[in-house]
Every structure is written in C-alpha cells, then in structure tokens.
Amino acid sequence: MKSRGVKFTMSDLAKRLSISKTSIYEHFSSKNEIIHNILITALQNIEEQETKIYQNVELSPAEKIQALLSVVPKVFGAINNQSLYDDLRHYYPDEWQLVSAFYEKQFSQMADFIKQNIEANSLRCVNLSVLKQIVTSTTDNLFNCRFLEENNLTLADALAFMSDIIVGGLLPQNQQNAAH
C-alpha cells in the first residue's frame, strides 16, 4: 500500500512477500480484510501518538493542539502513494467510513481538550463548530493527491503547515508568543 495504494492484487502481494497466494489466504480471507487490518493498525498507531501528546506535560495546550493536528501514521513509514486516500474513498467506502468515524471521535476528544483549556483560560474562546469545519475541510482537501503533488508536499508536511497556521495564525513568530 505504501507505493501502489489499494491498487494491488493478491498476486502482487504474494510476489512482493515471496510467498504463495495460498499462504496469504491462510491468514486473510480477502484483500478487503488485509486493507481493513492495515487501517486498524494505522489508526491504533495514530491513537497511541495522540495519547502521548495529551500526556506530555512539557507541551502547552497550543503545542498539543498543533502536534495533534499533525499526526500521521508512522507504523508503516512514509506513504509514497498520494492517491491512497482518494482510492480508499472511492473503492473501499466501508474502510473509508471507518477512517472518517475515527477522525470524528478524535476531533471530539480534541474539542473536549480545547473546552477544558478555554475554561482554564489557557486558550482563547473560539467557536468549536467553526474550528471543526476548518480542520475537517482543510484536512480533507489536503488528502487530495493532486494538491500534494502540485505543491511538492507530503501529507505530513501539509498537515504540519495546516496546524501551524491554525494554531499560530498569521501573526509573525514574535507576536505569536506574546499572543499565547
């Protein structure tokens, strides 16, 4: 999936792993099951990274939000196939729904974190519905392989830039620190 996305055959996979297709089918009933298990592993990796961010006492609330918005799965290394996300949405809608539901849950958790920090006066009051729309719409658009290719960005780079803009805004660095 790192190089060809979901556009692989069981024969391709067997050849790459130097095993027979029969061996693959001893462990997985279908290509869908393989893709599902890969996604579950990636989502668990994201969840583990986010837990570490939330628990990191050295990060300010704003730094935690910036880090949370930048998380990408690291368990499989960099994904070189930018069309993976588009193909997943198109060819595997059930798995894409799993990913979408996961991100919905993760944003809800982040929204609760933001609310707590607004109440503690660690963050300024913002409209969380608008923030959610900004984050989900922007993230969804950043998954567009054409945009990433045209701008010579990886998904991780694009998410890092997005989180920097959302958390830091457009103020110069010296004014951002004074505003936090």
FIDOVO-852926 format. One record per atom (N, C-alpha, C): x, y, z; residue in three letters; atom name; residue number from 1. Coordinates in pm, whole numbers. Layout:
residues N
DOGU      X      Y      Z type atom seq
DOGU      X      Y      Z  ala   CA NUM
...
end
This chain:
residues 180
DOGU      X      Y      Z type atom seq
DOGU     82   -118      0  met    N   1
DOGU      0      0      0  met   CA   1
DOGU     87    126      0  met    C   1
DOGU    210    115     45  lys    N   2
DOGU    295    234     50  lys   CA   2
DOGU    324    289    -88  lys    C   2
DOGU    336    202   -187  ser    N   3
DOGU    371    252   -320  ser   CA   3
DOGU    256    246   -420  ser    C   3
DOGU    167    147   -407  arg    N   4
DOGU     58    133   -504  arg   CA   4
DOGU    -79    160   -445  arg    C   4
DOGU    -84    195   -318  gly    N   5
DOGU   -213    219   -256  gly   CA   5
DOGU   -294     91   -249  gly    C   5
DOGU   -424    103   -276  val    N   6
DOGU   -511    -15   -272  val   CA   6
DOGU   -517    -84   -406  val    C   6
DOGU   -443    -35   -501  lys    N   7
DOGU   -443    -93   -636  lys   CA   7
DOGU   -334   -200   -647  lys    C   7
DOGU   -348   -302   -567  phe    N   8
DOGU   -259   -416   -574  phe   CA   8
DOGU   -344   -541   -584  phe    C   8
DOGU   -286   -644   -640  thr    N   9
DOGU   -356   -772   -646  thr   CA   9
DOGU   -295   -865   -543  thr    C   9
DOGU   -366   -971   -515  met    N  10
DOGU   -312  -1070   -422  met   CA  10
DOGU   -186  -1133   -481  met    C  10
DOGU   -181  -1144   -613  ser    N  11
DOGU    -61  -1196   -679  ser   CA  11
DOGU     57  -1102   -658  ser    C  11
DOGU     31   -970   -672  asp    N  12
DOGU    136   -871   -647  asp   CA  12
DOGU    190   -885   -505  asp    C  12
DOGU     98   -898   -411  leu    N  13
DOGU    136   -908   -271  leu   CA  13
DOGU    216  -1035   -244  leu    C  13
DOGU    169  -1145   -298  ala    N  14
DOGU    239  -1273   -279  ala   CA  14
DOGU    381  -1264   -337  ala    C  14
DOGU    394  -1206   -453  lys    N  15
DOGU    525  -1192   -516  lys   CA  15
DOGU    616  -1104   -430  lys    C  15
DOGU    564   -992   -383  arg    N  16
DOGU    644   -900   -301  arg   CA  16
DOGU    688   -966   -171  arg    C  16
DOGU    602  -1048   -113  leu    N  17
DOGU    634  -1116     12  leu   CA  17
DOGU    709  -1248     -8  leu    C  17
DOGU    724  -1288   -134  ser    N  18
DOGU    790  -1415   -169  ser   CA  18
DOGU    720  -1534   -103  ser    C  18
DOGU    586  -1530   -110  ile    N  19
DOGU    507  -1642    -61  ile   CA  19
DOGU    397  -1670   -164  ile    C  19
DOGU    327  -1778   -145  ser    N  20
DOGU    219  -1811   -237  ser   CA  20
DOGU     91  -1736   -198  ser    C  20
DOGU      1  -1722   -295  lys    N  21
DOGU   -128  -1663   -265  lys   CA  21
DOGU   -202  -1749   -162  lys    C  21
DOGU   -184  -1879   -171  thr    N  22
DOGU   -248  -1970    -76  thr   CA  22
DOGU   -206  -1936     67  thr    C  22
DOGU    -78  -1904     85  ser    N  23
DOGU    -30  -1867    219  ser   CA  23
DOGU    -99  -1741    269  ser    C  23
DOGU   -120  -1646    179  ile    N  24
DOGU   -189  -1523    219  ile   CA  24
DOGU   -331  -1557    262  ile    C  24
DOGU   -398  -1641    182  tyr    N  25
DOGU   -538  -1674    213  tyr   CA  25
DOGU   -553  -1760    338  tyr    C  25
DOGU   -443  -1818    386  glu    N  26
DOGU   -448  -1890    514  glu   CA  26
DOGU   -465  -1793    631  glu    C  26
DOGU   -423  -1667    609  his    N  27
DOGU   -429  -1567    716  his   CA  27
DOGU   -538  -1462    694  his    C  27
DOGU   -571  -1438    568  phe    N  28
DOGU   -671  -1336    535  phe   CA  28
DOGU   -769  -1393    433  phe    C  28
DOGU   -897  -1366    455  ser    N  29
DOGU   -997  -1420    364  ser   CA  29
DOGU  -1008  -1341    234  ser    C  29
DOGU   -962  -1215    236  ser    N  30
DOGU   -977  -1132    117  ser   CA  30
DOGU   -882  -1013    122  ser    C  30
DOGU   -873   -946     10  lys    N  31
DOGU   -796   -822      2  lys   CA  31
DOGU   -859   -718     95  lys    C  31
DOGU   -991   -714    100  asn    N  32
DOGU  -1060   -620    189  asn   CA  32
DOGU  -1016   -640    334  asn    C  32
DOGU  -1003   -764    376  glu    N  33
DOGU   -962   -792    514  glu   CA  33
DOGU   -819   -742    538  glu    C  33
DOGU   -733   -758    440  ile    N  34
DOGU   -595   -708    453  ile   CA  34
DOGU   -597   -555    469  ile    C  34
DOGU   -669   -489    381  ile    N  35
DOGU   -678   -342    387  ile   CA  35
DOGU   -738   -298    520  ile    C  35
DOGU   -843   -366    564  his    N  36
DOGU   -906   -334    692  his   CA  36
DOGU   -805   -346    806  his    C  36
DOGU   -729   -454    809  asn    N  37
DOGU   -631   -475    917  asn   CA  37
DOGU   -519   -372    912  asn    C  37
DOGU   -478   -335    793  ile    N  38
DOGU   -374   -231    780  ile   CA  38
DOGU   -427    -99    836  ile    C  38
DOGU   -551    -66    801  leu    N  39
DOGU   -610     59    852  leu   CA  39
DOGU   -624     57   1004  leu    C  39
DOGU   -668    -55   1058  ile    N  40
DOGU   -681    -67   1204  ile   CA  40
DOGU   -545    -44   1270  ile    C  40
DOGU   -442   -103   1215  thr    N  41
DOGU   -307    -86   1270  thr   CA  41
DOGU   -264     61   1262  thr    C  41
DOGU   -290    125   1148  ala    N  42
DOGU   -252    267   1132  ala   CA  42
DOGU   -330    355   1228  ala    C  42
DOGU   -459    330   1244  leu    N  43
DOGU   -542    411   1335  leu   CA  43
DOGU   -499    390   1480  leu    C  43
DOGU   -463    268   1516  gln    N  44
DOGU   -413    243   1652  gln   CA  44
DOGU   -283    319   1675  gln    C  44
DOGU   -198    326   1572  asn    N  45
DOGU    -73    399   1582  asn   CA  45
DOGU    -99    548   1604  asn    C  45
DOGU   -196    602   1531  ile    N  46
DOGU   -233    743   1549  ile   CA  46
DOGU   -283    766   1691  ile    C  46
DOGU   -367    677   1737  glu    N  47
DOGU   -423    690   1872  glu   CA  47
DOGU   -313    687   1978  glu    C  47
DOGU   -214    599   1959  glu    N  48
DOGU   -101    592   2053  glu   CA  48
DOGU    -21    722   2052  glu    C  48
DOGU      4    776   1933  gln    N  49
DOGU     76    903   1923  gln   CA  49
DOGU     -1   1015   1992  gln    C  49
DOGU   -132   1019   1970  glu    N  50
DOGU   -214   1123   2031  glu   CA  50
DOGU   -217   1111   2183  glu    C  50
DOGU   -223    990   2233  thr    N  51
DOGU   -220    969   2378  thr   CA  51
DOGU    -91   1025   2438  thr    C  51
DOGU     20   1000   2372  lys    N  52
DOGU    149   1052   2419  lys   CA  52
DOGU    149   1205   2417  lys    C  52
DOGU     88   1263   2316  ile    N  53
DOGU     81   1409   2308  ile   CA  53
DOGU     -1   1464   2425  ile    C  53
DOGU   -119   1408   2446  tyr    N  54
DOGU   -205   1454   2556  tyr   CA  54
DOGU   -134   1440   2692  tyr    C  54
DOGU    -55   1335   2707  gln    N  55
DOGU     11   1308   2835  gln   CA  55
DOGU    142   1385   2853  gln    C  55
DOGU    191   1449   2748  asn    N  56
DOGU    318   1519   2755  asn   CA  56
DOGU    302   1650   2832  asn    C  56
DOGU    353   1652   2955  val    N  57
DOGU    337   1769   3041  val   CA  57
DOGU    427   1886   2999  val    C  57
DOGU    522   1860   2912  glu    N  58
DOGU    613   1966   2868  glu   CA  58
DOGU    552   2052   2757  glu    C  58
DOGU    442   2007   2698  leu    N  59
DOGU    378   2082   2590  leu   CA  59
DOGU    267   2171   2645  leu    C  59
DOGU    259   2292   2593  ser    N  60
DOGU    148   2381   2628  ser   CA  60
DOGU     22   2331   2556  ser    C  60
DOGU    -94   2377   2596  pro    N  61
DOGU   -216   2336   2524  pro   CA  61
DOGU   -208   2367   2374  pro    C  61
DOGU   -158   2484   2337  ala    N  62
DOGU   -147   2518   2195  ala   CA  62
DOGU    -50   2425   2123  ala    C  62
DOGU     61   2391   2188  glu    N  63
DOGU    158   2298   2127  glu   CA  63
DOGU     98   2159   2112  glu    C  63
DOGU     16   2119   2208  lys    N  64
DOGU    -51   1989   2198  lys   CA  64
DOGU   -147   1987   2080  lys    C  64
DOGU   -223   2094   2064  ile    N  65
DOGU   -318   2101   1952  ile   CA  65
DOGU   -242   2097   1820  ile    C  65
DOGU   -134   2173   1812  gln    N  66
DOGU    -55   2174   1689  gln   CA  66
DOGU     -1   2034   1660  gln    C  66
DOGU     49   1967   1762  ala    N  67
DOGU    101   1830   1743  ala   CA  67
DOGU    -11   1734   1704  ala    C  67
DOGU   -127   1746   1768  leu    N  68
DOGU   -240   1658   1737  leu   CA  68
DOGU   -285   1673   1592  leu    C  68
DOGU   -287   1796   1544  leu    N  69
DOGU   -331   1821   1406  leu   CA  69
DOGU   -229   1772   1303  leu    C  69
DOGU   -109   1742   1348  ser    N  70
DOGU     -2   1700   1256  ser   CA  70
DOGU     23   1550   1255  ser    C  70
DOGU    -49   1475   1336  val    N  71
DOGU    -23   1331   1349  val   CA  71
DOGU    -58   1257   1221  val    C  71
DOGU     35   1174   1177  val    N  72
DOGU     12   1081   1065  val   CA  72
DOGU     62    944   1111  val    C  72
DOGU     10    837   1052  pro    N  73
DOGU     57    704   1094  pro   CA  73
DOGU    206    688   1067  pro    C  73
DOGU    279    639   1165  lys    N  74
DOGU    423    617   1149  lys   CA  74
DOGU    458    469   1145  lys    C  74
DOGU    361    386   1172  val    N  75
DOGU    386    243   1185  val   CA  75
DOGU    439    180   1056  val    C  75
DOGU    400    233    941  phe    N  76
DOGU    443    176    814  phe   CA  76
DOGU    546    263    743  phe    C  76
DOGU    590    370    806  gly    N  77
DOGU    681    462    740  gly   CA  77
DOGU    603    555    649  gly    C  77
DOGU    676    635    575  ala    N  78
DOGU    612    733    486  ala   CA  78
DOGU    534    661    378  ala    C  78
DOGU    417    714    348  ile    N  79
DOGU    335    658    240  ile   CA  79
DOGU    365    738    114  ile    C  79
DOGU    415    669     13  asn    N  80
DOGU    459    736   -108  asn   CA  80
DOGU    351    743   -215  asn    C  80
DOGU    237    684   -188  asn    N  81
DOGU    130    684   -286  asn   CA  81
DOGU     22    781   -240  asn    C  81
DOGU     28    901   -296  gln    N  82
DOGU    -65   1005   -252  gln   CA  82
DOGU   -209    975   -293  gln    C  82
DOGU   -230    890   -391  ser    N  83
DOGU   -367    858   -433  ser   CA  83
DOGU   -432    755   -340  ser    C  83
DOGU   -359    705   -242  leu    N  84
DOGU   -413    607   -150  leu   CA  84
DOGU   -544    656    -88  leu    C  84
DOGU   -546    779    -43  tyr    N  85
DOGU   -664    831     25  tyr   CA  85
DOGU   -782    845    -70  tyr    C  85
DOGU   -757    895   -191  asp    N  86
DOGU   -863    906   -291  asp   CA  86
DOGU   -916    767   -329  asp    C  86
DOGU   -824    674   -351  asp    N  87
DOGU   -863    538   -390  asp   CA  87
DOGU   -940    468   -277  asp    C  87
DOGU   -898    490   -156  leu    N  88
DOGU   -966    430    -42  leu   CA  88
DOGU  -1110    480    -35  leu    C  88
DOGU  -1128    611    -53  arg    N  89
DOGU  -1264    668    -52  arg   CA  89
DOGU  -1349    610   -165  arg    C  89
DOGU  -1289    594   -280  his    N  90
DOGU  -1363    552   -398  his   CA  90
DOGU  -1391    402   -400  his    C  90
DOGU  -1290    320   -375  tyr    N  91
DOGU  -1302    175   -392  tyr   CA  91
DOGU  -1336     99   -264  tyr    C  91
DOGU  -1312    160   -148  tyr    N  92
DOGU  -1336     92    -21  tyr   CA  92
DOGU  -1413    185     74  tyr    C  92
DOGU  -1538    216     39  pro    N  93
DOGU  -1614    313    120  pro   CA  93
DOGU  -1635    269    265  pro    C  93
DOGU  -1645    140    290  asp    N  94
DOGU  -1662     94    429  asp   CA  94
DOGU  -1537    124    512  asp    C  94
DOGU  -1421     99    453  glu    N  95
DOGU  -1297    127    523  glu   CA  95
DOGU  -1277    277    538  glu    C  95
DOGU  -1315    355    436  trp    N  96
DOGU  -1305    500    447  trp   CA  96
DOGU  -1398    550    557  trp    C  96
DOGU  -1515    489    570  gln    N  97
DOGU  -1608    527    677  gln   CA  97
DOGU  -1546    498    813  gln    C  97
DOGU  -1473    389    824  leu    N  98
DOGU  -1402    356    948  leu   CA  98
DOGU  -1303    468    981  leu    C  98
DOGU  -1228    512    881  val    N  99
DOGU  -1131    620    899  val   CA  99
DOGU  -1204    749    937  val    C  99
DOGU  -1312    780    869  ser    N 100
DOGU  -1388    902    898  ser   CA 100
DOGU  -1445    901   1040  ser    C 100
DOGU  -1498    788   1081  ala    N 101
DOGU  -1553    777   1217  ala   CA 101
DOGU  -1443    792   1322  ala    C 101
DOGU  -1327    737   1292  phe    N 102
DOGU  -1213    750   1382  phe   CA 102
DOGU  -1176    897   1399  phe    C 102
DOGU  -1164    968   1288  tyr    N 103
DOGU  -1126   1109   1295  tyr   CA 103
DOGU  -1234   1193   1364  tyr    C 103
DOGU  -1358   1156   1347  glu    N 104
DOGU  -1467   1225   1416  glu   CA 104
DOGU  -1451   1209   1567  glu    C 104
DOGU  -1422   1089   1610  lys    N 105
DOGU  -1400   1061   1753  lys   CA 105
DOGU  -1278   1138   1804  lys    C 105
DOGU  -1172   1140   1724  gln    N 106
DOGU  -1050   1209   1766  gln   CA 106
DOGU  -1074   1359   1777  gln    C 106
DOGU  -1150   1416   1683  phe    N 107
DOGU  -1177   1559   1691  phe   CA 107
DOGU  -1262   1590   1813  phe    C 107
DOGU  -1356   1504   1844  ser    N 108
DOGU  -1440   1524   1962  ser   CA 108
DOGU  -1354   1527   2089  ser    C 108
DOGU  -1257   1439   2094  gln    N 109
DOGU  -1166   1436   2209  gln   CA 109
DOGU  -1085   1566   2214  gln    C 109
DOGU  -1037   1613   2099  met    N 110
DOGU   -961   1737   2095  met   CA 110
DOGU  -1050   1856   2131  met    C 110
DOGU  -1175   1855   2087  ala    N 111
DOGU  -1268   1962   2121  ala   CA 111
DOGU  -1289   1968   2273  ala    C 111
DOGU  -1302   1852   2337  asp    N 112
DOGU  -1315   1849   2483  asp   CA 112
DOGU  -1190   1908   2550  asp    C 112
DOGU  -1073   1874   2496  phe    N 113
DOGU   -947   1927   2547  phe   CA 113
DOGU   -944   2080   2532  phe    C 113
DOGU   -987   2129   2417  ile    N 114
DOGU   -989   2273   2392  ile   CA 114
DOGU  -1087   2341   2489  ile    C 114
DOGU  -1206   2282   2506  lys    N 115
DOGU  -1305   2339   2600  lys   CA 115
DOGU  -1247   2351   2741  lys    C 115
DOGU  -1180   2245   2787  gln    N 116
DOGU  -1119   2246   2920  gln   CA 116
DOGU  -1017   2359   2931  gln    C 116
DOGU   -940   2380   2826  asn    N 117
DOGU   -836   2482   2830  asn   CA 117
DOGU   -892   2622   2810  asn    C 117
DOGU  -1007   2634   2746  ile    N 118
DOGU  -1075   2764   2739  ile   CA 118
DOGU  -1125   2799   2878  ile    C 118
DOGU  -1185   2702   2946  glu    N 119
DOGU  -1235   2725   3082  glu   CA 119
DOGU  -1122   2759   3179  glu    C 119
DOGU  -1003   2704   3154  ala    N 120
DOGU   -887   2731   3239  ala   CA 120
DOGU   -811   2856   3195  ala    C 120
DOGU   -865   2925   3094  asn    N 121
DOGU   -803   3045   3038  asn   CA 121
DOGU   -664   3019   2978  asn    C 121
DOGU   -640   2894   2937  ser    N 122
DOGU   -515   2860   2869  ser   CA 122
DOGU   -525   2881   2719  ser    C 122
DOGU   -648   2885   2669  leu    N 123
DOGU   -674   2911   2527  leu   CA 123
DOGU   -786   3014   2520  leu    C 123
DOGU   -786   3091   2413  arg    N 124
DOGU   -893   3189   2397  arg   CA 124
DOGU  -1019   3118   2349  arg    C 124
DOGU  -1130   3176   2376  cys    N 125
DOGU  -1259   3120   2338  cys   CA 125
DOGU  -1275   3126   2186  cys    C 125
DOGU  -1307   3014   2128  val    N 126
DOGU  -1333   3007   1984  val   CA 126
DOGU  -1459   2927   1961  val    C 126
DOGU  -1518   2944   1846  asn    N 127
DOGU  -1636   2866   1808  asn   CA 127
DOGU  -1587   2729   1762  asn    C 127
DOGU  -1613   2627   1842  leu    N 128
DOGU  -1562   2494   1812  leu   CA 128
DOGU  -1625   2433   1687  leu    C 128
DOGU  -1748   2470   1657  ser    N 129
DOGU  -1812   2420   1535  ser   CA 129
DOGU  -1739   2473   1411  ser    C 129
DOGU  -1702   2600   1415  val    N 130
DOGU  -1627   2660   1303  val   CA 130
DOGU  -1488   2598   1295  val    C 130
DOGU  -1423   2582   1411  leu    N 131
DOGU  -1290   2519   1412  leu   CA 131
DOGU  -1297   2379   1353  leu    C 131
DOGU  -1398   2303   1392  lys    N 132
DOGU  -1412   2167   1339  lys   CA 132
DOGU  -1429   2171   1187  lys    C 132
DOGU  -1511   2262   1137  gln    N 133
DOGU  -1532   2273    993  gln   CA 133
DOGU  -1403   2309    921  gln    C 133
DOGU  -1327   2402    979  ile    N 134
DOGU  -1199   2442    921  ile   CA 134
DOGU  -1104   2323    916  ile    C 134
DOGU  -1092   2254   1028  val    N 135
DOGU   -998   2141   1035  val   CA 135
DOGU  -1041   2028    943  val    C 135
DOGU  -1168   1988    949  thr    N 136
DOGU  -1211   1874    867  thr   CA 136
DOGU  -1208   1907    718  thr    C 136
DOGU  -1252   2025    681  ser    N 137
DOGU  -1250   2062    539  ser   CA 137
DOGU  -1107   2074    486  ser    C 137
DOGU  -1023   2138    565  thr    N 138
DOGU   -884   2155    522  thr   CA 138
DOGU   -814   2021    516  thr    C 138
DOGU   -830   1940    619  thr    N 139
DOGU   -766   1808    619  thr   CA 139
DOGU   -813   1725    501  thr    C 139
DOGU   -944   1726    476  asp    N 140
DOGU   -998   1651    364  asp   CA 140
DOGU   -935   1697    232  asp    C 140
DOGU   -921   1827    215  asn    N 141
DOGU   -861   1880     93  asn   CA 141
DOGU   -712   1849     85  asn    C 141
DOGU   -645   1841    198  leu    N 142
DOGU   -502   1809    197  leu   CA 142
DOGU   -477   1663    157  leu    C 142
DOGU   -578   1579    171  phe    N 143
DOGU   -565   1440    130  phe   CA 143
DOGU   -570   1427    -22  phe    C 143
DOGU   -597   1535    -92  asn    N 144
DOGU   -605   1535   -238  asn   CA 144
DOGU   -466   1520   -298  asn    C 144
DOGU   -445   1410   -368  cys    N 145
DOGU   -311   1381   -421  cys   CA 145
DOGU   -265   1487   -522  cys    C 145
DOGU   -355   1542   -599  arg    N 146
DOGU   -316   1644   -697  arg   CA 146
DOGU   -257   1767   -628  arg    C 146
DOGU   -324   1814   -522  phe    N 147
DOGU   -273   1928   -446  phe   CA 147
DOGU   -134   1899   -392  phe    C 147
DOGU   -116   1784   -332  leu    N 148
DOGU     13   1748   -272  leu   CA 148
DOGU    121   1742   -379  leu    C 148
DOGU     91   1681   -491  glu    N 149
DOGU    189   1670   -598  glu   CA 149
DOGU    223   1806   -656  glu    C 149
DOGU    123   1888   -683  glu    N 150
DOGU    146   2020   -742  glu   CA 150
DOGU    229   2109   -651  glu    C 150
DOGU    219   2088   -522  asn    N 151
DOGU    292   2171   -426  asn   CA 151
DOGU    413   2100   -367  asn    C 151
DOGU    445   1983   -422  asn    N 152
DOGU    561   1904   -380  asn   CA 152
DOGU    563   1885   -227  asn    C 152
DOGU    450   1840   -175  leu    N 153
DOGU    435   1820    -31  leu   CA 153
DOGU    399   1675     -1  leu    C 153
DOGU    443   1629    113  thr    N 154
DOGU    390   1503    165  thr   CA 154
DOGU    267   1539    248  thr    C 154
DOGU    188   1441    279  leu    N 155
DOGU     72   1465    365  leu   CA 155
DOGU    118   1516    501  leu    C 155
DOGU    225   1458    554  ala    N 156
DOGU    278   1502    684  ala   CA 156
DOGU    318   1649    679  ala    C 156
DOGU    385   1690    571  asp    N 157
DOGU    424   1831    557  asp   CA 157
DOGU    302   1921    554  asp    C 157
DOGU    203   1884    473  ala    N 158
DOGU     83   1966    457  ala   CA 158
DOGU      8   1979    590  ala    C 158
DOGU     -2   1869    665  leu    N 159
DOGU    -70   1875    794  leu   CA 159
DOGU      7   1962    893  leu    C 159
DOGU    140   1955    889  ala    N 160
DOGU    221   2038    978  ala   CA 160
DOGU    201   2186    945  ala    C 160
DOGU    199   2220    817  phe    N 161
DOGU    175   2360    777  phe   CA 161
DOGU     35   2404    820  phe    C 161
DOGU    -64   2317    799  met    N 162
DOGU   -201   2349    838  met   CA 162
DOGU   -210   2376    988  met    C 162
DOGU   -152   2287   1068  ser    N 163
DOGU   -161   2302   1213  ser   CA 163
DOGU    -89   2428   1259  ser    C 163
DOGU     21   2460   1195  asp    N 164
DOGU     94   2583   1230  asp   CA 164
DOGU      7   2706   1203  asp    C 164
DOGU    -61   2707   1090  ile    N 165
DOGU   -146   2821   1055  ile   CA 165
DOGU   -266   2829   1149  ile    C 165
DOGU   -329   2716   1176  ile    N 166
DOGU   -447   2716   1264  ile   CA 166
DOGU   -409   2760   1406  ile    C 166
DOGU   -302   2705   1459  val    N 167
DOGU   -265   2737   1597  val   CA 167
DOGU   -193   2872   1606  val    C 167
DOGU   -101   2898   1513  gly    N 168
DOGU    -22   3021   1520  gly   CA 168
DOGU    -84   3138   1448  gly    C 168
DOGU   -177   3109   1361  gly    N 169
DOGU   -239   3216   1285  gly   CA 169
DOGU   -143   3279   1187  gly    C 169
DOGU   -167   3402   1157  leu    N 170
DOGU    -85   3473   1059  leu   CA 170
DOGU      7   3576   1123  leu    C 170
DOGU     11   3577   1256  leu    N 171
DOGU     99   3670   1325  leu   CA 171
DOGU    245   3629   1306  leu    C 171
DOGU    336   3726   1301  pro    N 172
DOGU    478   3690   1298  pro   CA 172
DOGU    515   3613   1425  pro    C 172
DOGU    620   3531   1419  gln    N 173
DOGU    663   3447   1531  gln   CA 173
DOGU    671   3525   1662  gln    C 173
DOGU    732   3644   1661  asn    N 174
DOGU    750   3718   1786  asn   CA 174
DOGU    615   3762   1845  asn    C 174
DOGU    515   3785   1764  gln    N 175
DOGU    384   3824   1814  gln   CA 175
DOGU    300   3703   1853  gln    C 175
DOGU    328   3585   1794  gln    N 176
DOGU    255   3464   1831  gln   CA 176
DOGU    282   3430   1977  gln    C 176
DOGU    409   3435   2017  asn    N 177
DOGU    444   3401   2154  asn   CA 177
DOGU    377   3494   2253  asn    C 177
DOGU    366   3622   2218  ala    N 178
DOGU    301   3718   2307  ala   CA 178
DOGU    151   3692   2313  ala    C 178
DOGU     94   3639   2203  ala    N 179
DOGU    -49   3614   2199  ala   CA 179
DOGU    -86   3486   2274  ala    C 179
DOGU      7   3393   2290  his    N 180
DOGU    -23   3267   2360  his   CA 180
DOGU    -13   3288   2503  his    C 180
end
